Amino acid sequence: MLDTINAVMTRRSYRGKYKADPVPREDLRTIMQAGLAAPSGCNKQTTSLIAVDDPEILEKLHAVIQPPAGESAPAMICVLTRRIIAYRDRCFAVQDYAAAIENMLLAITALGYASCWYEGHITDTDRIGDQMARILGVPDEYELVCFLPVGIPASEPVQPKKQSFDERAWFNAFPANR
């Protein structure tokens, strides 16, 4: 249990350079398995994943990611989603892939790697995710919504300033004097 709490408390978004050391496929598989183990609304399992560790494919992907991000990482995990109605007229695809991403970020940290959740960067109006999906041969019914660079950080991830617990969390009710 302490390993899990440690991963939660030490996970950081890393936007720096990565060492060139390759990420073993076994580690990429473990990270993806952690993502696929995440909860999914009505068990519709709307999230799929593609790990990329081939330098030629990484180069093609990075050629369309503007501005550049994670370009020195030796691996990347691309997160795909499908819009499937789960309950009445509700689709939980965003919640599904968000849970999968967080599980993978924690697994990445636990295995000694670093990463950053790049979503808005590729789903904005320029639709970089669509270009990445075409490179990877992703069928039209899927949307590439995020990528996670994966590698050993070349520098220590920075601890961001966080508001205190008492400013954001309470017991039994929202504080009256807020």
C-alpha positions in Angstrom: 0.0 0.0 0.0 2.8 2.4 0.8 4.2 1.9 -2.8 0.8 3.1 -4.2 0.6 6.1 -1.9 4.3 6.9 -2.7 3.5 6.8 -6.5 0.5 9.1 -6.0 2.4 11.6 -3.8 5.6 11.7 -6.0 4.0 11.7 -9.5 4.9 14.9 -11.4 4.2 16.3 -14.9 7.6 16.2 -16.6 8.2 18.5 -19.5 12.0 18.2 -19.7 14.4 16.2 -21.8 14.6 12.4 -21.5 17.7 10.1 -21.4 18.0 8.0 -24.5 17.7 4.7 -22.6 15.0 2.6 -24.2 11.9 1.6 -22.2 11.6 -2.2 -22.2 8.5 -3.5 -23.9 7.7 -5.4 -20.6 7.5 -2.0 -18.8 5.4 -0.5 -21.6 3.0 -3.5 -21.3 2.8 -3.1 -17.5 2.0 0.6 -17.9 -0.7 -0.1 -20.5 -2.1 -3.0 -18.4 -2.4 -0.5 -15.5 -4.3 1.9 -17.9 -6.7 -0.9 -19.1 -7.4 -1.9 -15.4 -9.0 1.5 -14.8 -12.7 1.7 -14.1 -15.0 2.3 -17.1 -18.5 3.6 -17.1 -20.9 0.7 -17.3 -17.9 -1.4 -18.3 -18.0 -0.1 -21.9 -14.2 -0.1 -22.0 -14.0 2.9 -24.4 -10.3 3.4 -24.0 -7.6 1.7 -26.2 -3.9 2.3 -26.2 -1.0 2.2 -28.7 2.6 2.2 -27.4 5.2 3.5 -29.8 8.9 2.7 -29.3 10.0 2.5 -33.0 12.3 5.6 -33.5 11.0 6.0 -37.1 7.4 6.1 -36.1 8.2 8.4 -33.1 10.0 10.8 -35.6 6.9 10.9 -37.8 4.6 11.6 -34.8 6.9 14.3 -33.5 7.0 16.0 -36.9 3.2 16.8 -36.5 3.3 17.8 -32.8 3.6 21.5 -32.8 4.8 23.1 -30.6 7.1 20.2 -29.9 6.5 18.2 -26.7 8.2 15.1 -25.3 10.3 14.8 -28.4 13.3 13.3 -26.6 11.3 10.5 -24.9 12.3 7.0 -26.2 8.6 5.8 -26.1 5.1 7.2 -26.2 1.7 5.9 -25.3 -1.2 7.2 -27.4 -4.6 7.1 -25.8 -7.6 6.4 -28.0 -11.3 6.6 -27.2 -14.6 5.6 -28.7 -17.9 7.4 -28.0 -20.1 4.6 -26.8 -23.4 5.3 -25.1 -23.2 3.7 -21.7 -26.3 4.6 -19.8 -29.5 6.2 -21.1 -28.0 8.9 -23.4 -24.8 9.2 -21.5 -21.2 8.5 -22.7 -18.5 8.2 -20.1 -15.5 8.1 -22.6 -13.8 11.2 -21.0 -14.0 9.7 -17.5 -12.9 6.3 -18.8 -9.8 7.6 -20.5 -9.0 10.0 -17.7 -9.0 7.1 -15.2 -6.8 5.1 -17.6 -4.3 8.0 -18.0 -4.0 8.5 -14.3 -3.4 4.8 -13.7 -0.7 4.9 -16.4 0.9 8.0 -14.9 1.1 6.3 -11.5 2.6 3.1 -13.1 5.1 5.2 -15.0 6.2 6.9 -11.7 6.3 3.5 -9.8 8.6 2.1 -12.5 11.0 5.0 -12.3 10.1 6.8 -15.5 8.5 10.3 -16.1 5.7 11.5 -18.3 3.2 14.3 -18.9 -0.4 14.2 -19.9 -0.6 15.9 -23.3 -4.3 16.3 -24.3 -5.3 19.9 -25.0 -2.0 20.2 -27.0 -3.3 17.7 -29.6 -7.1 18.0 -29.4 -7.2 21.8 -30.0 -8.7 23.2 -33.3 -5.6 22.2 -35.2 -6.5 18.5 -34.5 -2.9 17.2 -34.2 -4.4 14.0 -32.6 -6.1 13.3 -35.9 -2.8 13.6 -37.8 -1.1 11.3 -35.2 -4.0 8.8 -35.6 -3.5 8.7 -39.4 0.2 7.9 -39.0 -0.7 5.0 -36.6 -3.5 3.7 -38.9 -6.2 4.3 -36.3 -9.8 3.6 -37.6 -12.2 6.5 -37.9 -14.4 5.4 -35.0 -11.5 6.1 -32.6 -10.2 9.5 -31.5 -6.6 9.9 -30.4 -7.1 12.2 -27.4 -3.8 12.1 -25.5 -0.2 11.0 -25.6 2.2 10.2 -22.8 5.9 10.4 -23.5 7.7 7.8 -21.4 11.3 7.7 -20.4 13.9 8.3 -17.8 14.0 12.0 -17.0 17.3 13.8 -17.7 16.6 16.2 -14.8 14.7 16.0 -11.6 10.9 16.7 -12.0 9.9 19.9 -10.3 7.4 19.9 -7.4 4.7 22.4 -8.2 3.2 24.7 -5.6 0.0 23.2 -4.3 -2.7 24.8 -2.2 -2.9 23.4 1.3 -5.2 20.5 2.2 -7.3 22.8 4.3 -7.9 25.2 1.3 -9.3 22.4 -0.9 -10.6 19.6 1.3 -13.1 19.5 4.2 -15.0 17.1 6.3 -18.9 16.9 6.5 -19.6 20.2 4.7 -18.2 23.1 2.7 -16.9 25.6 5.2 -19.3 28.4 6.0 -16.8 31.2 5.9 -15.6 30.5 2.3 
